[in-house]
Amino acid sequence: MPARLTHLVLNWLVFALCYPLANQLAAQQQVRRSLALALDADIPFLPWMIVPYATSGAFFTLVFFLVRTPEQLRVASRRLLVATVLGTMAFALFPARFSLTRPALDGALALLYGGLDLIDQPYNQFPSLHVAYCVIFWLALVPLVRGGLRALLGAWLALIVASTVFTWQHHVLDVAGGLALGLLAALLVQPGRTRRHTVAFYYGIGTGVLLLAGAWALRSWLLAYVAVSLALVAVAYWRRHAGFLGKQGGRHGLASWLLYWPYLAGYRLTWAAVLLRERQRPAFVRHDGQLWVGRRLTGREARQLPANCWVIDLSCELPETPSLRHERYRHVPLLDLHAPKAAQIRAVLALLEDCERAGEPVYLHCAMGYSRSRFIARLYQRKKSRCPSRSTS
């Protein structure tokens, strides 16, 4: 349940930020462009179609609780995020206005249309997010139903798609664009691949949100700069390129700071927060024999390490403590929150074996001491238990 709520809240937050911003940008430009075709003038206004139109919001919530597996949840959530971010970016880059004026209404339906008007304006036309979402809802829910329920699901989603034109919210081209956007989101987020590119995906989503909110809405070059930097980080994670920050001798060069300063500064702040939160706990622990494991140390903490200690630094995001940048320092960068490659694991394990054969102490650390260093230490201990003679020879 917590994972479902997290995905739901994240999607609603991104939508609640991006959709009104795109509308606001179009309103500020007083957009008059319309994508209406000749046949749009012949489409009747059917007031009751607001009912299926409004149920899209219910689907947007329920889909997170109806899918069965964690993978199905991740796929549905990410497809919706992709559709929201790409769709609202399209609204900002190519705003269009609905060309017809809706007739006056009264009664209950007037209340529903009034509620719609509170959150919507006659912009955000191409592509239709309602239609894109329907494609994603269908792909997420169709494996869960059979027979009559499947036919009912398809019919209702088709009714939602049709309602976008019969409520005079969208033109026909907007519907076509929504279908294309939904299929594109499905193509970009495919089942079985979500774990591998988790970090890259969310950095990519963050890039899109920052571009819309910062670069276009606030006209901030600084936020545009941050967005480009995060896009570069997303590409590096997608390529699984652990050395993208160019850390040499325990330091980052000027070029790295120019390209990635938001990322590097974010890790500095996170490390400072960890220091504060973990101030009552030891910065490192003895894992096994002559192996110590922990996080990036302060200068005072580094003085508590054993004398003549080798340092194996797995962090690519933080500079090494100055006092530990000596001849016994080795850097094997591993991406945070990402499974390392087999060659990277072998390289670290080989260093640990060499130090143990020499009978010398080793300090193995990552940035925060939570994942990478502990993971490698467990692998090394497991390898030693399988091949005890090799590690002690």
C-alpha positions in Angstrom: 0.0 0.0 0.0 2.7 2.6 0.8 4.2 2.1 -2.7 0.8 2.5 -4.4 0.2 5.7 -2.4 3.6 7.1 -3.3 3.1 6.5 -7.0 -0.4 8.0 -6.8 0.7 11.2 -4.9 3.7 11.7 -7.2 1.6 11.5 -10.3 -1.0 13.9 -8.9 1.7 16.3 -7.8 3.3 16.4 -11.2 0.0 16.8 -12.9 -1.1 19.5 -10.4 2.1 21.5 -11.1 2.5 21.0 -14.8 -1.0 21.2 -16.2 -2.0 24.6 -14.7 1.4 26.0 -15.6 0.9 25.1 -19.2 -2.5 26.7 -19.2 -1.1 29.8 -17.6 1.7 30.1 -20.1 -0.9 29.9 -23.0 -3.2 32.4 -21.3 -0.3 34.9 -20.8 0.5 34.7 -24.5 -3.2 35.2 -25.4 -3.0 32.3 -27.8 -5.4 32.3 -30.7 -4.0 29.4 -32.7 -6.6 26.6 -33.3 -6.1 23.1 -34.7 -9.8 22.7 -35.7 -10.5 20.9 -38.9 -13.6 21.4 -41.1 -15.3 18.4 -39.6 -15.0 19.8 -36.1 -17.7 22.3 -36.8 -20.1 19.4 -37.4 -19.5 17.7 -34.1 -22.5 18.3 -31.8 -22.2 19.4 -28.2 -23.6 16.7 -25.9 -23.8 18.0 -22.4 -24.2 14.6 -20.7 -20.8 13.5 -22.1 -19.3 15.4 -19.1 -20.1 12.4 -17.0 -17.7 9.9 -18.7 -15.3 12.8 -19.2 -15.1 13.4 -15.5 -14.5 9.7 -14.7 -11.0 9.9 -16.1 -9.9 11.3 -12.7 -11.3 8.2 -11.0 -9.3 6.0 -13.3 -6.3 8.1 -12.7 -6.6 7.2 -9.0 -7.9 3.6 -9.1 -5.4 2.3 -11.6 -2.7 2.5 -8.9 -4.7 0.2 -6.6 -6.1 -2.2 -9.3 -2.8 -3.4 -10.8 -1.5 -6.4 -9.1 2.3 -6.6 -9.1 5.0 -4.1 -8.3 6.2 -4.2 -11.9 2.7 -3.4 -13.2 2.5 -0.5 -10.7 5.8 0.9 -11.8 4.9 0.6 -15.5 1.5 2.3 -15.1 2.9 5.1 -12.9 5.8 5.9 -15.2 3.7 5.8 -18.4 1.4 8.3 -16.8 4.3 10.5 -15.7 5.8 10.4 -19.2 2.4 11.3 -20.7 1.9 14.2 -18.3 5.3 15.7 -18.7 5.6 15.3 -22.5 2.0 16.4 -23.0 2.4 19.6 -20.9 5.7 20.4 -22.5 3.9 20.2 -25.9 1.2 22.5 -24.5 3.9 25.0 -23.6 5.9 24.8 -26.8 2.8 24.7 -29.1 -0.2 26.2 -27.3 -3.5 26.1 -29.0 -7.0 27.3 -28.2 -10.4 25.6 -28.6 -12.2 27.4 -31.3 -15.9 27.0 -30.4 -17.9 28.5 -27.6 -19.8 26.1 -25.4 -23.6 26.8 -25.1 -25.0 28.0 -21.7 -26.2 25.3 -19.4 -28.3 25.0 -16.2 -29.0 22.3 -13.6 -26.6 19.6 -12.4 -24.7 19.4 -15.6 -23.9 23.2 -15.4 -22.3 22.5 -12.0 -20.1 19.8 -13.5 -19.0 22.1 -16.3 -18.5 24.9 -13.8 -16.2 22.6 -11.8 -14.3 21.8 -15.0 -13.9 25.5 -15.9 -12.3 26.1 -12.4 -9.3 23.9 -13.3 -9.3 24.2 -17.0 -9.1 26.9 -19.7 -9.6 26.6 -23.5 -5.9 25.8 -24.0 -3.8 22.6 -23.4 -5.3 21.2 -26.6 -2.8 19.1 -28.5 -2.3 16.3 -27.5 -5.3 15.4 -25.4 -4.1 14.0 -22.0 -7.5 12.5 -21.5 -7.0 10.3 -24.5 -3.3 9.5 -23.7 -4.4 8.4 -20.2 -7.1 6.2 -21.6 -4.5 4.3 -23.7 -2.4 3.8 -20.6 -5.4 2.8 -18.5 -6.4 0.2 -21.1 -2.9 -1.3 -21.2 -2.7 -1.4 -17.4 -6.1 -2.8 -16.7 -6.9 -5.1 -19.7 -4.7 -8.0 -18.3 -6.8 -7.9 -15.1 -10.3 -8.5 -16.7 -11.9 -11.0 -19.0 -15.0 -11.4 -21.1 -17.8 -8.9 -20.4 -15.7 -6.8 -17.9 -13.1 -6.4 -20.6 -15.7 -5.3 -23.1 -17.2 -2.9 -20.6 -13.8 -1.4 -19.8 -13.0 -0.9 -23.4 -16.4 0.7 -24.1 -16.2 3.1 -21.2 -12.6 4.2 -22.1 -13.8 4.7 -25.7 -16.6 6.8 -24.3 -14.1 8.9 -22.4 -12.1 9.4 -25.6 -15.3 10.4 -27.5 -16.3 12.8 -24.7 -13.3 15.0 -25.3 -14.9 16.2 -28.5 -18.5 16.0 -27.6 -18.0 18.2 -24.5 -16.2 20.6 -26.8 -13.0 20.3 -24.9 -10.9 19.1 -27.8 -10.7 18.9 -31.6 -10.2 15.8 -33.6 -6.5 16.4 -34.1 -6.1 16.6 -30.3 -7.5 13.1 -30.0 -5.1 11.8 -32.6 -2.2 13.4 -30.8 -3.4 11.9 -27.5 -3.5 8.4 -29.0 0.1 8.9 -30.3 1.3 10.2 -26.9 -0.2 7.3 -25.1 1.4 4.8 -27.4 4.7 6.7 -27.1 4.6 6.5 -23.3 3.9 2.8 -23.6 6.9 2.4 -26.0 9.2 4.4 -23.7 8.2 2.5 -20.6 8.1 -1.3 -21.2 7.5 -4.1 -18.7 10.5 -5.8 -17.4 12.9 -2.8 -17.8 11.8 -0.5 -15.0 14.3 -1.5 -12.3 17.3 -1.0 -14.6 16.6 2.6 -15.4 14.9 3.9 -12.3 17.3 6.7 -11.5 17.6 7.8 -15.1 13.9 7.9 -15.5 13.2 10.1 -12.5 16.0 12.5 -13.3 14.5 12.7 -16.8 11.0 13.5 -15.3 12.6 16.1 -13.0 14.3 17.7 -16.1 10.9 18.1 -17.8 9.2 19.5 -14.8 12.1 22.0 -14.2 12.0 23.1 -17.8 8.3 23.8 -17.7 8.2 25.3 -14.2 11.5 27.1 -14.2 12.6 27.8 -17.7 9.2 28.6 -19.3 7.0 29.7 -16.4 9.5 31.6 -14.3 11.8 32.6 -17.1 14.8 31.5 -15.0 18.1 30.8 -16.7 19.3 29.3 -13.5 16.6 26.7 -13.4 17.1 26.0 -17.1 20.8 25.4 -16.3 19.8 23.0 -13.5 17.4 21.2 -15.8 20.1 20.7 -18.4 22.5 19.5 -15.7 19.9 16.9 -14.5 19.3 15.8 -18.1 23.1 15.0 -18.4 22.9 13.0 -15.1 19.9 11.1 -16.5 21.9 10.3 -19.7 24.8 9.1 -17.6 22.6 6.8 -15.5 20.9 5.5 -18.6 24.3 4.6 -20.1 25.4 3.2 -16.7 28.5 5.4 -17.0 29.9 5.5 -13.4 32.8 7.8 -14.4 30.8 10.6 -15.9 31.8 13.0 -13.1 35.5 12.7 -14.0 36.7 12.3 -10.4 40.5 12.0 -10.4 42.7 11.6 -7.3 39.7 12.1 -5.1 38.7 15.5 -6.6 36.3 16.8 -9.2 37.6 19.1 -11.9 36.3 22.5 -12.9 34.5 21.0 -15.9 32.6 18.6 -13.7 31.5 21.4 -11.4 30.4 23.5 -14.4 28.3 20.7 -15.9 27.0 19.0 -12.7 27.1 21.5 -9.9 23.4 21.0 -8.9 24.0 17.2 -8.7 27.2 17.6 -6.8 25.9 20.3 -4.5 22.8 18.1 -3.7 25.0 15.2 -2.6 27.1 17.6 -0.4 23.9 18.8 1.3 22.6 15.2 1.7 26.0 14.1 3.2 25.8 17.0 5.7 22.3 15.9 6.6 23.5 12.3 7.1 26.3 13.6 9.4 23.7 15.4 11.5 21.3 12.5 11.7 23.9 9.9 12.4 26.0 11.9 14.8 25.4 9.5 17.7 26.5 6.5 15.6 30.0 5.4 14.5 31.0 6.7 11.0 32.4 3.3 10.1 32.3 -0.2 11.5 34.6 -3.2 11.3 33.0 -5.6 8.9 35.4 -8.5 8.9 39.1 -9.0 9.8 41.0 -6.0 8.5 38.0 -4.5 6.6 36.2 -1.4 7.8 33.1 -0.1 6.0 31.3 3.2 6.1 30.6 6.6 4.5 32.7 9.5 3.3 34.5 10.8 6.5 35.2 14.1 8.0 38.9 15.0 8.7 38.4 14.2 12.4 36.7 10.8 11.7 39.4 9.9 9.2 42.1 10.1 12.0 40.3 7.3 13.8 41.1 4.8 11.0 43.9 2.2 11.5 47.4 3.4 10.7 48.6 2.8 7.1 45.0 2.0 6.0 44.2 1.5 2.3 41.1 3.5 1.2 38.8 2.2 -1.5 36.4 5.0 -2.5 33.2 3.8 -4.3 31.6 7.3 -4.4 31.7 9.3 -7.6 29.6 12.2 -6.2 31.7 13.4 -3.3 35.4 14.4 -3.2 37.5 12.3 -0.9 38.5 13.6 2.5 41.8 15.5 1.9 43.8 13.5 4.5 42.8 10.3 2.8 44.1 11.3 -0.7 47.4 9.5 -0.3 49.3 6.8 -2.1 47.1 4.1 -0.6 43.9 5.7 -2.0 42.1 3.9 -4.8 38.9 5.1 -6.6 36.5 2.6 -8.2 33.3 4.7 -9.0 29.9 3.0 -8.7 26.7 4.7 -9.5 24.5 5.4 -6.5 21.1 3.6 -6.3 22.1 1.4 -9.2 23.3 -2.1 -9.6 27.0 -2.1 -10.5 28.4 -3.9 -13.5 30.1 -7.2 -13.0 33.5 -5.8 -14.1 33.2 -3.1 -11.5 32.5 -5.6 -8.8 35.4 -7.7 -9.8 37.7 -4.7 -9.7 36.8 -3.8 -6.1 36.9 -7.5 -5.0 40.4 -7.8 -6.5 41.6 -4.8 -4.6 40.2 -6.2 -1.3 41.9 -9.5 -2.0 45.3 -7.9 -2.6 45.1 -5.9 0.6 44.0 -8.9 2.7 46.8 -11.1 1.3 49.3 -8.3 2.3 47.7 -8.3 5.8 46.9 -4.6 5.6 43.8 -2.8 6.8 41.2 -1.4 4.3 38.6 1.3 4.6 35.8 0.7 2.0 33.3 3.5 1.7 30.7 5.1 -0.5 29.0 8.5 -0.1 26.5 7.8 2.7 27.6 4.4 3.8 24.1 2.8 3.2 24.3 0.8 0.1 27.3 0.5 -2.2 30.0 -0.2 0.4 27.8 -2.6 2.4 26.8 -4.4 -0.8 30.4 -4.9 -1.8 31.4 -5.9 1.7 28.7 -8.6 1.7 29.8 -9.9 -1.7 33.4 -10.1 -0.5 32.5 -11.9 2.6 30.4 -14.4 0.6 33.2 -14.9 -1.8 35.6 -15.6 1.1 33.3 -18.1 2.6 33.2 -20.0 -0.7 36.9 -19.8 -1.3 38.7 -19.4 2.0 42.0 -20.6 0.8 42.2 -18.0 -2.0 41.6 -15.0 0.3 44.1 -16.0 2.9 46.9 -17.4 0.7 
